[in-house]
Amino acid sequence: MTGIHGNSEERFGDTPLTFGMTRYQNCSDAQDTMWRFHVSRYIGRDRLIQVELSPAEMRKAARYLERAADTIETDGGRKPKPAAA
């Protein structure tokens, strides 16, 4: 893969970690495209971890994070879930 055709990074909250997506495309074959998800320290720095994930895997990770947030909000199911804002 050559050429980075798209990149976005975002920091959430007061943390030095940034989360981003980078799109790679083979310049000789426009159909050959790959997205990588990465976590790094500070925007624009070296990656701590970089993985290739399918859309299904990304959705699975998002569902896991949603369940983890619910667990924290309800203290593992010991108190009612807060009303949606």
Buried (B, 14 or more C-beta within 10 A) or exposed (E): EEEEEEEEBEBEEEEEEBEBBBBBBEEEEEEEEEBBBBBBEEEEEEBEEEEEBEEEEEEEEEEEEEEEEEEEEEEEEEEEEEEEE
